[in-house]
Amino acid sequence: MAQGRKGRLNYRCPACFMRDLDIDMFYDKDKDEYYCLRCQFTGSEEDVLAMNEQIKKKYKVMLKRITVDDYAD
Ligand SMILES: [Zn+2]
């Protein structure tokens, strides 16, 4: 059996993504948690999904702002 293999789905680490790093998380099936090797973020599937949703909302706002700035230029 492979150790430290990825979960059913590949989730991007939300903590790293906030720093513009696109890191896939690993799945610990003993704890039923996802974890990131880079930043030590650990969370359940729900935690990861909830954080990703928050980031998506933030990114939408940021993209909007950039678009408006480009327009003003
Ligand atoms: Zn991370």
PDB file of the backbone (N, CA, C, O) and the ligand in Angstrom, with CONECT records:
HET     ZN  A 101       1
ATOM      1  N   MET A   1       0.839  -1.208   0.000  1.00  0.00           N
ATOM      2  CA  MET A   1       0.000   0.000   0.000  1.00  0.00           C
ATOM      3  C   MET A   1       0.873   1.257   0.000  1.00  0.00           C
ATOM      4  O   MET A   1       1.829   1.365   0.768  1.00  0.00           O
ATOM      5  N   ALA A   2       0.541   2.161  -0.837  1.00  0.00           N
ATOM      6  CA  ALA A   2       1.301   3.414  -0.916  1.00  0.00           C
ATOM      7  C   ALA A   2       1.021   4.282   0.301  1.00  0.00           C
ATOM      8  O   ALA A   2      -0.119   4.416   0.745  1.00  0.00           O
ATOM      9  N   GLN A   3       2.068   4.857   0.817  1.00  0.00           N
ATOM     10  CA  GLN A   3       1.920   5.752   1.966  1.00  0.00           C
ATOM     11  C   GLN A   3       1.791   7.194   1.496  1.00  0.00           C
ATOM     12  O   GLN A   3       2.362   7.572   0.474  1.00  0.00           O
ATOM     13  N   GLY A   4       1.056   7.981   2.226  1.00  0.00           N
ATOM     14  CA  GLY A   4       0.957   9.414   1.939  1.00  0.00           C
ATOM     15  C   GLY A   4       0.439   9.701   0.544  1.00  0.00           C
ATOM     16  O   GLY A   4       0.833  10.675  -0.097  1.00  0.00           O
ATOM     17  N   ARG A   5      -0.454   8.832   0.085  1.00  0.00           N
ATOM     18  CA  ARG A   5      -0.936   9.106  -1.268  1.00  0.00           C
ATOM     19  C   ARG A   5      -2.080  10.104  -1.242  1.00  0.00           C
ATOM     20  O   ARG A   5      -2.665  10.399  -0.200  1.00  0.00           O
ATOM     21  N   LYS A   6      -2.367  10.596  -2.398  1.00  0.00           N
ATOM     22  CA  LYS A   6      -3.389  11.630  -2.478  1.00  0.00           C
ATOM     23  C   LYS A   6      -4.769  11.042  -2.236  1.00  0.00           C
ATOM     24  O   LYS A   6      -4.990   9.848  -2.439  1.00  0.00           O
ATOM     25  N   GLY A   7      -5.683  11.876  -1.809  1.00  0.00           N
ATOM     26  CA  GLY A   7      -7.041  11.433  -1.526  1.00  0.00           C
ATOM     27  C   GLY A   7      -7.822  11.171  -2.798  1.00  0.00           C
ATOM     28  O   GLY A   7      -7.287  11.212  -3.905  1.00  0.00           O
ATOM     29  N   ARG A   8      -9.081  10.906  -2.611  1.00  0.00           N
ATOM     30  CA  ARG A   8      -9.955  10.622  -3.752  1.00  0.00           C
ATOM     31  C   ARG A   8      -9.924  11.774  -4.736  1.00  0.00           C
ATOM     32  O   ARG A   8      -9.900  11.590  -5.953  1.00  0.00           O
ATOM     33  N   LEU A   9      -9.927  12.964  -4.167  1.00  0.00           N
ATOM     34  CA  LEU A   9      -9.911  14.164  -4.991  1.00  0.00           C
ATOM     35  C   LEU A   9      -8.671  14.959  -4.643  1.00  0.00           C
ATOM     36  O   LEU A   9      -8.188  14.917  -3.512  1.00  0.00           O
ATOM     37  N   ASN A  10      -8.172  15.666  -5.602  1.00  0.00           N
ATOM     38  CA  ASN A  10      -7.037  16.531  -5.329  1.00  0.00           C
ATOM     39  C   ASN A  10      -7.538  17.893  -4.882  1.00  0.00           C
ATOM     40  O   ASN A  10      -8.207  18.603  -5.631  1.00  0.00           O
ATOM     41  N   TYR A  11      -7.210  18.236  -3.677  1.00  0.00           N
ATOM     42  CA  TYR A  11      -7.564  19.561  -3.195  1.00  0.00           C
ATOM     43  C   TYR A  11      -6.318  20.420  -3.159  1.00  0.00           C
ATOM     44  O   TYR A  11      -5.233  19.967  -2.795  1.00  0.00           O
ATOM     45  N   ARG A  12      -6.493  21.615  -3.527  1.00  0.00           N
ATOM     46  CA  ARG A  12      -5.416  22.593  -3.475  1.00  0.00           C
ATOM     47  C   ARG A  12      -5.356  23.104  -2.042  1.00  0.00           C
ATOM     48  O   ARG A  12      -6.391  23.286  -1.401  1.00  0.00           O
ATOM     49  N   CYS A  13      -4.166  23.332  -1.545  1.00  0.00           N
ATOM     50  CA  CYS A  13      -4.046  23.845  -0.181  1.00  0.00           C
ATOM     51  C   CYS A  13      -4.499  25.296  -0.137  1.00  0.00           C
ATOM     52  O   CYS A  13      -3.899  26.142  -0.801  1.00  0.00           O
ATOM     53  N   PRO A  14      -5.544  25.609   0.630  1.00  0.00           N
ATOM     54  CA  PRO A  14      -6.048  26.988   0.650  1.00  0.00           C
ATOM     55  C   PRO A  14      -5.060  27.965   1.269  1.00  0.00           C
ATOM     56  O   PRO A  14      -4.983  29.121   0.854  1.00  0.00           O
ATOM     57  N   ALA A  15      -4.302  27.504   2.261  1.00  0.00           N
ATOM     58  CA  ALA A  15      -3.337  28.394   2.918  1.00  0.00           C
ATOM     59  C   ALA A  15      -2.227  28.780   1.948  1.00  0.00           C
ATOM     60  O   ALA A  15      -1.797  29.933   1.915  1.00  0.00           O
ATOM     61  N   CYS A  16      -1.764  27.815   1.158  1.00  0.00           N
ATOM     62  CA  CYS A  16      -0.729  28.115   0.165  1.00  0.00           C
ATOM     63  C   CYS A  16      -1.309  28.929  -0.985  1.00  0.00           C
ATOM     64  O   CYS A  16      -0.653  29.824  -1.517  1.00  0.00           O
ATOM     65  N   PHE A  17      -2.522  28.615  -1.354  1.00  0.00           N
ATOM     66  CA  PHE A  17      -3.127  29.305  -2.487  1.00  0.00           C
ATOM     67  C   PHE A  17      -3.247  30.799  -2.208  1.00  0.00           C
ATOM     68  O   PHE A  17      -3.140  31.618  -3.121  1.00  0.00           O
ATOM     69  N   MET A  18      -3.470  31.149  -0.947  1.00  0.00           N
ATOM     70  CA  MET A  18      -3.554  32.562  -0.573  1.00  0.00           C
ATOM     71  C   MET A  18      -2.208  33.261  -0.795  1.00  0.00           C
ATOM     72  O   MET A  18      -2.144  34.486  -0.908  1.00  0.00           O
ATOM     73  N   ARG A  19      -1.139  32.464  -0.856  1.00  0.00           N
ATOM     74  CA  ARG A  19       0.179  33.038  -1.125  1.00  0.00           C
ATOM     75  C   ARG A  19       0.613  32.762  -2.562  1.00  0.00           C
ATOM     76  O   ARG A  19       1.803  32.775  -2.877  1.00  0.00           O
ATOM     77  N   ASP A  20      -0.366  32.514  -3.423  1.00  0.00           N
ATOM     78  CA  ASP A  20      -0.090  32.268  -4.841  1.00  0.00           C
ATOM     79  C   ASP A  20       0.709  31.004  -5.086  1.00  0.00           C
ATOM     80  O   ASP A  20       1.437  30.909  -6.074  1.00  0.00           O
ATOM     81  N   LEU A  21       0.580  30.030  -4.194  1.00  0.00           N
ATOM     82  CA  LEU A  21       1.236  28.745  -4.404  1.00  0.00           C
ATOM     83  C   LEU A  21       0.151  27.700  -4.662  1.00  0.00           C
ATOM     84  O   LEU A  21      -0.818  27.594  -3.910  1.00  0.00           O
ATOM     85  N   ASP A  22       0.328  26.945  -5.721  1.00  0.00           N
ATOM     86  CA  ASP A  22      -0.668  25.945  -6.083  1.00  0.00           C
ATOM     87  C   ASP A  22      -0.143  24.575  -5.658  1.00  0.00           C
ATOM     88  O   ASP A  22       0.552  23.900  -6.417  1.00  0.00           O
ATOM     89  N   ILE A  23      -0.486  24.177  -4.432  1.00  0.00           N
ATOM     90  CA  ILE A  23       0.058  22.945  -3.853  1.00  0.00           C
ATOM     91  C   ILE A  23      -1.074  21.944  -3.616  1.00  0.00           C
ATOM     92  O   ILE A  23      -2.081  22.272  -2.990  1.00  0.00           O
ATOM     93  N   ASP A  24      -0.902  20.744  -4.111  1.00  0.00           N
ATOM     94  CA  ASP A  24      -1.893  19.704  -3.844  1.00  0.00           C
ATOM     95  C   ASP A  24      -1.721  19.183  -2.429  1.00  0.00           C
ATOM     96  O   ASP A  24      -0.602  19.020  -1.943  1.00  0.00           O
ATOM     97  N   MET A  25      -2.853  18.921  -1.772  1.00  0.00           N
ATOM     98  CA  MET A  25      -2.801  18.402  -0.418  1.00  0.00           C
ATOM     99  C   MET A  25      -2.776  16.875  -0.450  1.00  0.00           C
ATOM    100  O   MET A  25      -3.214  16.254  -1.418  1.00  0.00           O
ATOM    101  N   PHE A  26      -2.260  16.289   0.615  1.00  0.00           N
ATOM    102  CA  PHE A  26      -2.271  14.846   0.772  1.00  0.00           C
ATOM    103  C   PHE A  26      -3.364  14.472   1.757  1.00  0.00           C
ATOM    104  O   PHE A  26      -3.839  15.302   2.533  1.00  0.00           O
ATOM    105  N   TYR A  27      -3.747  13.218   1.710  1.00  0.00           N
ATOM    106  CA  TYR A  27      -4.848  12.746   2.542  1.00  0.00           C
ATOM    107  C   TYR A  27      -4.330  11.718   3.534  1.00  0.00           C
ATOM    108  O   TYR A  27      -3.665  10.747   3.174  1.00  0.00           O
ATOM    109  N   ASP A  28      -4.662  11.968   4.809  1.00  0.00           N
ATOM    110  CA  ASP A  28      -4.295  11.020   5.865  1.00  0.00           C
ATOM    111  C   ASP A  28      -5.541  10.221   6.210  1.00  0.00           C
ATOM    112  O   ASP A  28      -6.451  10.720   6.872  1.00  0.00           O
ATOM    113  N   LYS A  29      -5.571   8.974   5.754  1.00  0.00           N
ATOM    114  CA  LYS A  29      -6.819   8.244   5.929  1.00  0.00           C
ATOM    115  C   LYS A  29      -7.023   7.770   7.375  1.00  0.00           C
ATOM    116  O   LYS A  29      -8.151   7.460   7.759  1.00  0.00           O
ATOM    117  N   ASP A  30      -5.980   7.710   8.164  1.00  0.00           N
ATOM    118  CA  ASP A  30      -6.148   7.361   9.574  1.00  0.00           C
ATOM    119  C   ASP A  30      -6.896   8.442  10.332  1.00  0.00           C
ATOM    120  O   ASP A  30      -7.750   8.157  11.171  1.00  0.00           O
ATOM    121  N   LYS A  31      -6.558   9.694  10.020  1.00  0.00           N
ATOM    122  CA  LYS A  31      -7.199  10.824  10.701  1.00  0.00           C
ATOM    123  C   LYS A  31      -8.370  11.384   9.904  1.00  0.00           C
ATOM    124  O   LYS A  31      -9.131  12.210  10.408  1.00  0.00           O
ATOM    125  N   ASP A  32      -8.513  10.934   8.659  1.00  0.00           N
ATOM    126  CA  ASP A  32      -9.516  11.472   7.748  1.00  0.00           C
ATOM    127  C   ASP A  32      -9.346  12.983   7.594  1.00  0.00           C
ATOM    128  O   ASP A  32     -10.300  13.755   7.699  1.00  0.00           O
ATOM    129  N   GLU A  33      -8.126  13.365   7.347  1.00  0.00           N
ATOM    130  CA  GLU A  33      -7.796  14.783   7.199  1.00  0.00           C
ATOM    131  C   GLU A  33      -6.893  14.988   5.995  1.00  0.00           C
ATOM    132  O   GLU A  33      -6.147  14.096   5.591  1.00  0.00           O
ATOM    133  N   TYR A  34      -6.977  16.150   5.451  1.00  0.00           N
ATOM    134  CA  TYR A  34      -6.057  16.538   4.389  1.00  0.00           C
ATOM    135  C   TYR A  34      -4.941  17.373   5.005  1.00  0.00           C
ATOM    136  O   TYR A  34      -5.154  18.105   5.971  1.00  0.00           O
ATOM    137  N   TYR A  35      -3.767  17.252   4.438  1.00  0.00           N
ATOM    138  CA  TYR A  35      -2.654  18.030   4.979  1.00  0.00           C
ATOM    139  C   TYR A  35      -1.742  18.493   3.856  1.00  0.00           C
ATOM    140  O   TYR A  35      -1.684  17.909   2.775  1.00  0.00           O
ATOM    141  N   CYS A  36      -1.040  19.563   4.163  1.00  0.00           N
ATOM    142  CA  CYS A  36      -0.135  20.164   3.196  1.00  0.00           C
ATOM    143  C   CYS A  36       1.294  19.970   3.682  1.00  0.00           C
ATOM    144  O   CYS A  36       1.611  20.246   4.839  1.00  0.00           O
ATOM    145  N   LEU A  37       2.139  19.499   2.801  1.00  0.00           N
ATOM    146  CA  LEU A  37       3.529  19.257   3.192  1.00  0.00           C
ATOM    147  C   LEU A  37       4.313  20.553   3.295  1.00  0.00           C
ATOM    148  O   LEU A  37       5.351  20.610   3.954  1.00  0.00           O
ATOM    149  N   ARG A  38       3.821  21.572   2.654  1.00  0.00           N
ATOM    150  CA  ARG A  38       4.598  22.805   2.581  1.00  0.00           C
ATOM    151  C   ARG A  38       4.358  23.724   3.769  1.00  0.00           C
ATOM    152  O   ARG A  38       5.306  24.273   4.331  1.00  0.00           O
ATOM    153  N   CYS A  39       3.085  23.897   4.157  1.00  0.00           N
ATOM    154  CA  CYS A  39       2.791  24.912   5.173  1.00  0.00           C
ATOM    155  C   CYS A  39       2.191  24.319   6.445  1.00  0.00           C
ATOM    156  O   CYS A  39       1.817  25.070   7.346  1.00  0.00           O
ATOM    157  N   GLN A  40       2.091  23.015   6.542  1.00  0.00           N
ATOM    158  CA  GLN A  40       1.572  22.354   7.748  1.00  0.00           C
ATOM    159  C   GLN A  40       0.077  22.566   7.962  1.00  0.00           C
ATOM    160  O   GLN A  40      -0.444  22.232   9.025  1.00  0.00           O
ATOM    161  N   PHE A  41      -0.606  23.105   6.990  1.00  0.00           N
ATOM    162  CA  PHE A  41      -2.058  23.225   7.127  1.00  0.00           C
ATOM    163  C   PHE A  41      -2.673  21.832   7.152  1.00  0.00           C
ATOM    164  O   PHE A  41      -2.335  20.974   6.337  1.00  0.00           O
ATOM    165  N   THR A  42      -3.585  21.620   8.104  1.00  0.00           N
ATOM    166  CA  THR A  42      -4.300  20.347   8.207  1.00  0.00           C
ATOM    167  C   THR A  42      -5.771  20.630   8.404  1.00  0.00           C
ATOM    168  O   THR A  42      -6.134  21.519   9.174  1.00  0.00           O
ATOM    169  N   GLY A  43      -6.619  19.891   7.725  1.00  0.00           N
ATOM    170  CA  GLY A  43      -8.041  20.116   7.917  1.00  0.00           C
ATOM    171  C   GLY A  43      -8.864  19.008   7.297  1.00  0.00           C
ATOM    172  O   GLY A  43      -8.392  18.260   6.442  1.00  0.00           O
ATOM    173  N   SER A  44     -10.099  18.919   7.745  1.00  0.00           N
ATOM    174  CA  SER A  44     -11.020  17.948   7.172  1.00  0.00           C
ATOM    175  C   SER A  44     -11.418  18.403   5.773  1.00  0.00           C
ATOM    176  O   SER A  44     -11.143  19.535   5.375  1.00  0.00           O
ATOM    177  N   GLU A  45     -12.060  17.519   5.041  1.00  0.00           N
ATOM    178  CA  GLU A  45     -12.525  17.865   3.704  1.00  0.00           C
ATOM    179  C   GLU A  45     -13.415  19.113   3.762  1.00  0.00           C
ATOM    180  O   GLU A  45     -13.338  19.985   2.896  1.00  0.00           O
ATOM    181  N   GLU A  46     -14.258  19.183   4.796  1.00  0.00           N
ATOM    182  CA  GLU A  46     -15.152  20.336   4.946  1.00  0.00           C
ATOM    183  C   GLU A  46     -14.353  21.623   5.156  1.00  0.00           C
ATOM    184  O   GLU A  46     -14.670  22.663   4.580  1.00  0.00           O
ATOM    185  N   ASP A  47     -13.324  21.540   5.978  1.00  0.00           N
ATOM    186  CA  ASP A  47     -12.476  22.714   6.234  1.00  0.00           C
ATOM    187  C   ASP A  47     -11.852  23.218   4.940  1.00  0.00           C
ATOM    188  O   ASP A  47     -11.852  24.415   4.651  1.00  0.00           O
ATOM    189  N   VAL A  48     -11.321  22.276   4.173  1.00  0.00           N
ATOM    190  CA  VAL A  48     -10.636  22.645   2.928  1.00  0.00           C
ATOM    191  C   VAL A  48     -11.628  23.278   1.952  1.00  0.00           C
ATOM    192  O   VAL A  48     -11.341  24.306   1.341  1.00  0.00           O
ATOM    193  N   LEU A  49     -12.775  22.665   1.816  1.00  0.00           N
ATOM    194  CA  LEU A  49     -13.773  23.190   0.887  1.00  0.00           C
ATOM    195  C   LEU A  49     -14.263  24.565   1.325  1.00  0.00           C
ATOM    196  O   LEU A  49     -14.431  25.463   0.500  1.00  0.00           O
ATOM    197  N   ALA A  50     -14.491  24.726   2.627  1.00  0.00           N
ATOM    198  CA  ALA A  50     -14.979  26.010   3.133  1.00  0.00           C
ATOM    199  C   ALA A  50     -13.941  27.104   2.903  1.00  0.00           C
ATOM    200  O   ALA A  50     -14.287  28.221   2.518  1.00  0.00           O
ATOM    201  N   MET A  51     -12.680  26.785   3.137  1.00  0.00           N
ATOM    202  CA  MET A  51     -11.631  27.788   2.929  1.00  0.00           C
ATOM    203  C   MET A  51     -11.482  28.125   1.451  1.00  0.00           C
ATOM    204  O   MET A  51     -11.270  29.282   1.086  1.00  0.00           O
ATOM    205  N   ASN A  52     -11.595  27.111   0.609  1.00  0.00           N
ATOM    206  CA  ASN A  52     -11.495  27.373  -0.821  1.00  0.00           C
ATOM    207  C   ASN A  52     -12.630  28.271  -1.302  1.00  0.00           C
ATOM    208  O   ASN A  52     -12.438  29.118  -2.174  1.00  0.00           O
ATOM    209  N   GLU A  53     -13.812  28.076  -0.727  1.00  0.00           N
ATOM    210  CA  GLU A  53     -14.944  28.929  -1.095  1.00  0.00           C
ATOM    211  C   GLU A  53     -14.667  30.382  -0.721  1.00  0.00           C
ATOM    212  O   GLU A  53     -14.925  31.297  -1.503  1.00  0.00           O
ATOM    213  N   GLN A  54     -14.131  30.582   0.499  1.00  0.00           N
ATOM    214  CA  GLN A  54     -13.803  31.940   0.954  1.00  0.00           C
ATOM    215  C   GLN A  54     -12.779  32.584   0.035  1.00  0.00           C
ATOM    216  O   GLN A  54     -12.884  33.766  -0.292  1.00  0.00           O
ATOM    217  N   ILE A  55     -11.789  31.805  -0.382  1.00  0.00           N
ATOM    218  CA  ILE A  55     -10.740  32.339  -1.250  1.00  0.00           C
ATOM    219  C   ILE A  55     -11.326  32.725  -2.595  1.00  0.00           C
ATOM    220  O   ILE A  55     -10.986  33.771  -3.147  1.00  0.00           O
ATOM    221  N   LYS A  56     -12.214  31.878  -3.130  1.00  0.00           N
ATOM    222  CA  LYS A  56     -12.832  32.184  -4.418  1.00  0.00           C
ATOM    223  C   LYS A  56     -13.548  33.521  -4.357  1.00  0.00           C
ATOM    224  O   LYS A  56     -13.464  34.325  -5.286  1.00  0.00           O
ATOM    225  N   LYS A  57     -14.257  33.756  -3.253  1.00  0.00           N
ATOM    226  CA  LYS A  57     -14.976  35.031  -3.099  1.00  0.00           C
ATOM    227  C   LYS A  57     -13.984  36.180  -3.071  1.00  0.00           C
ATOM    228  O   LYS A  57     -14.198  37.202  -3.724  1.00  0.00           O
ATOM    229  N   LYS A  58     -12.903  36.025  -2.323  1.00  0.00           N
ATOM    230  CA  LYS A  58     -11.894  37.085  -2.241  1.00  0.00           C
ATOM    231  C   LYS A  58     -11.284  37.344  -3.608  1.00  0.00           C
ATOM    232  O   LYS A  58     -11.078  38.490  -4.007  1.00  0.00           O
ATOM    233  N   TYR A  59     -10.999  36.259  -4.320  1.00  0.00           N
ATOM    234  CA  TYR A  59     -10.372  36.414  -5.631  1.00  0.00           C
ATOM    235  C   TYR A  59     -11.286  37.130  -6.596  1.00  0.00           C
ATOM    236  O   TYR A  59     -10.829  37.945  -7.398  1.00  0.00           O
ATOM    237  N   LYS A  60     -12.560  36.839  -6.531  1.00  0.00           N
ATOM    238  CA  LYS A  60     -13.513  37.520  -7.410  1.00  0.00           C
ATOM    239  C   LYS A  60     -13.458  39.018  -7.175  1.00  0.00           C
ATOM    240  O   LYS A  60     -13.444  39.804  -8.122  1.00  0.00           O
ATOM    241  N   VAL A  61     -13.428  39.411  -5.901  1.00  0.00           N
ATOM    242  CA  VAL A  61     -13.357  40.834  -5.568  1.00  0.00           C
ATOM    243  C   VAL A  61     -12.062  41.430  -6.091  1.00  0.00           C
ATOM    244  O   VAL A  61     -12.062  42.529  -6.644  1.00  0.00           O
ATOM    245  N   MET A  62     -10.958  40.711  -5.919  1.00  0.00           N
ATOM    246  CA  MET A  62      -9.669  41.204  -6.384  1.00  0.00           C
ATOM    247  C   MET A  62      -9.647  41.340  -7.900  1.00  0.00           C
ATOM    248  O   MET A  62      -9.141  42.328  -8.432  1.00  0.00           O
ATOM    249  N   LEU A  63     -10.195  40.350  -8.593  1.00  0.00           N
ATOM    250  CA  LEU A  63     -10.209  40.401 -10.053  1.00  0.00           C
ATOM    251  C   LEU A  63     -11.034  41.591 -10.536  1.00  0.00           C
ATOM    252  O   LEU A  63     -10.686  42.264 -11.506  1.00  0.00           O
ATOM    253  N   LYS A  64     -12.119  41.823  -9.838  1.00  0.00           N
ATOM    254  CA  LYS A  64     -12.985  42.938 -10.192  1.00  0.00           C
ATOM    255  C   LYS A  64     -12.210  44.244 -10.071  1.00  0.00           C
ATOM    256  O   LYS A  64     -12.268  45.109 -10.945  1.00  0.00           O
ATOM    257  N   ARG A  65     -11.483  44.362  -8.960  1.00  0.00           N
ATOM    258  CA  ARG A  65     -10.731  45.583  -8.708  1.00  0.00           C
ATOM    259  C   ARG A  65      -9.666  45.796  -9.802  1.00  0.00           C
ATOM    260  O   ARG A  65      -9.481  46.909 -10.294  1.00  0.00           O
ATOM    261  N   ILE A  66      -8.988  44.732 -10.161  1.00  0.00           N
ATOM    262  CA  ILE A  66      -7.951  44.816 -11.202  1.00  0.00           C
ATOM    263  C   ILE A  66      -8.574  45.264 -12.530  1.00  0.00           C
ATOM    264  O   ILE A  66      -8.019  46.096 -13.249  1.00  0.00           O
ATOM    265  N   THR A  67      -9.732  44.695 -12.828  1.00  0.00           N
ATOM    266  CA  THR A  67     -10.409  45.047 -14.091  1.00  0.00           C
ATOM    267  C   THR A  67     -10.760  46.526 -14.103  1.00  0.00           C
ATOM    268  O   THR A  67     -10.582  47.209 -15.112  1.00  0.00           O
ATOM    269  N   VAL A  68     -11.258  47.013 -12.976  1.00  0.00           N
ATOM    270  CA  VAL A  68     -11.629  48.432 -12.900  1.00  0.00           C
ATOM    271  C   VAL A  68     -10.391  49.312 -13.055  1.00  0.00           C
ATOM    272  O   VAL A  68     -10.422  50.333 -13.743  1.00  0.00           O
ATOM    273  N   ASP A  69      -9.290  48.896 -12.400  1.00  0.00           N
ATOM    274  CA  ASP A  69      -8.051  49.654 -12.518  1.00  0.00           C
ATOM    275  C   ASP A  69      -7.556  49.695 -13.977  1.00  0.00           C
ATOM    276  O   ASP A  69      -7.121  50.734 -14.474  1.00  0.00           O
ATOM    277  N   ASP A  70      -7.635  48.554 -14.630  1.00  0.00           N
ATOM    278  CA  ASP A  70      -7.203  48.495 -16.027  1.00  0.00           C
ATOM    279  C   ASP A  70      -8.023  49.445 -16.890  1.00  0.00           C
ATOM    280  O   ASP A  70      -7.511  50.113 -17.788  1.00  0.00           O
ATOM    281  N   TYR A  71      -9.308  49.476 -16.583  1.00  0.00           N
ATOM    282  CA  TYR A  71     -10.206  50.347 -17.314  1.00  0.00           C
ATOM    283  C   TYR A  71      -9.831  51.813 -17.162  1.00  0.00           C
ATOM    284  O   TYR A  71      -9.845  52.589 -18.118  1.00  0.00           O
ATOM    285  N   ALA A  72      -9.494  52.168 -15.913  1.00  0.00           N
ATOM    286  CA  ALA A  72      -9.173  53.563 -15.609  1.00  0.00           C
ATOM    287  C   ALA A  72      -7.875  53.987 -16.295  1.00  0.00           C
ATOM    288  O   ALA A  72      -7.631  55.173 -16.514  1.00  0.00           O
ATOM    289  N   ASP A  73      -7.046  52.989 -16.629  1.00  0.00           N
ATOM    290  CA  ASP A  73      -5.743  53.316 -17.199  1.00  0.00           C
ATOM    291  C   ASP A  73      -5.885  53.830 -18.593  1.00  0.00           C
ATOM    292  O   ASP A  73      -4.888  54.158 -19.235  1.00  0.00           O
TER     293      ASP A  73
HETATM  294 ZN    ZN A 101      -0.144  24.662   2.227  1.00  0.00          ZN2+
END
